[in-house]
Amino acid sequence: MVILEVSKATKDGFSGHSTETTKTTSPRRTQKRIRSQGSRRRWRTADTMNSRENLDNSLELLHPFSLIHPSSKMRHFPLLDLPLVSKEHVLAMMDPYEWINFSLASRKAYSAVKTFLKNKSFLTVIISTEAEPYIVITGKHESWNFEWTQTLSMVGYKTNRTGDRKVNTLYKYSENPIESLKLDFGYMREIIAIELVYVTFDMKSFPNQNKSITNWLRFHPTCRIEITSSNEQCDDDLKYAMENLVVTDSMWLRCVDFSQDFQMELPRTPRIRIDKSSFISFEQLLKLENQSISLFRPRLSAEDINGFVRNWMSCRTHLHLKTFDIDLSNFESMNIIMDVPHEETNDSHIANSFDESFQCRCGVREGFDIKRSDGKLARVAVGQLNGGFRFYMITY
């Protein structure tokens, strides 16, 4: 806990209670008065500490950051009495653990931290709802992790390095980790300028809370989300998530099991990847409005993909498409798909252009250019990924 009062404040150059007196008295009376003042000062300090401890306890009930970061060893330093520039200089040296801990010291400390961080640049945040949920606040060269566990022996703090990045992890005990994550994230957003950039939503870890998690995420839009499920019982929860989540950039569905007749509408997220897309029919494919579509393990045939290309070329669908890639059953499928007007490209850098666009080694060796009826061009190719053949399409 940070104690915000120092008995020698004036002597150290900080604002505080002065012990000087201008009245002339005898040396014995002076010594007696000084001893009396010292006793009162110690009592006031102890009383201040007790009142602040009570305040900390009440705040902790609302915001349970019960584990104090072990590096927080500041004692008897009158931070809140410093001039503004000096105070901000000290706050600038703190990390997210210390901002949070210090903000819980008193309401005045809370206001000081919140005001200091109000106009500062955003820190990015990652949230995961895996078996042991966690929040990661990432800086330029360092990250601060908050992880909730139901195992008491794991509670504590550790630090390690991943390459040039220092990774700090604070393990906290909770009987309901998801609710603790929600509560603590809410408090973080109150005082720290953070931007939620990535969410890992594991639907098999807390199946009874999936809809509650979705409802909570509705009010916390994220740039990217990864949804994992390997249980057919989560079908309804997945549909509910698709209808309610707000994702501004990309969605990755890593679900591997669905019921036999599973059907689901997909959101208009700019980019979408589906690891098991067998539930998507040709009709639904034509209705997708995503800018980038990546489908694995589909039920679509080469004729269906040819129909997709023809609809794009005639400006009937996917007017805002940027990239499209999908698994093929064999290399010969490309002959059926390319039964459209096309020209073979002579671009010597074609492999690099596909690798950069899809951020992987596509295994492309040759490509073809096709033209839409409004003049827009696209380049298509067949490549290899994970031992199978894959169709790639880039518009430009």
Buried (B, 14 or more C-beta within 10 A) or exposed (E): BBBBBBBBBBEEEBEBBEBEEEEEEEEEEEEEBEEEBEEEBEEEBEEBBEEBEEBBEEBEEEBBBEBBBEEBEBEEBBBBBBEEEEBEEBBEEBBBBBBBBBBBBBEEBBEBBBBBBEEEEEBBBBBBBBEBBBBBBBEEEBBBBBBBBEEEEBBEBEBEEEEEEBBBBBBBBBEEBBBBBBBBBBBBBBBBEBEBBBBBBBBBBBBEBBBEBBEBBEEBBBBBBBBBBEBEEBBEBBBBBBEEBEBEBBBBBBBEBBEEEBEBEBBEBBBBBBBBBBBBBBEBBBEBBBBBBBBBEBEBBBEBBBBBBBBBBEEEBBEEBBBBBBBBEEEEBBEBBBEBEBEEBEEEEBBEBBBEBBEBEBBBEEBBBBBBEEEBEBBBBBBBBEEEBBBBBBBE
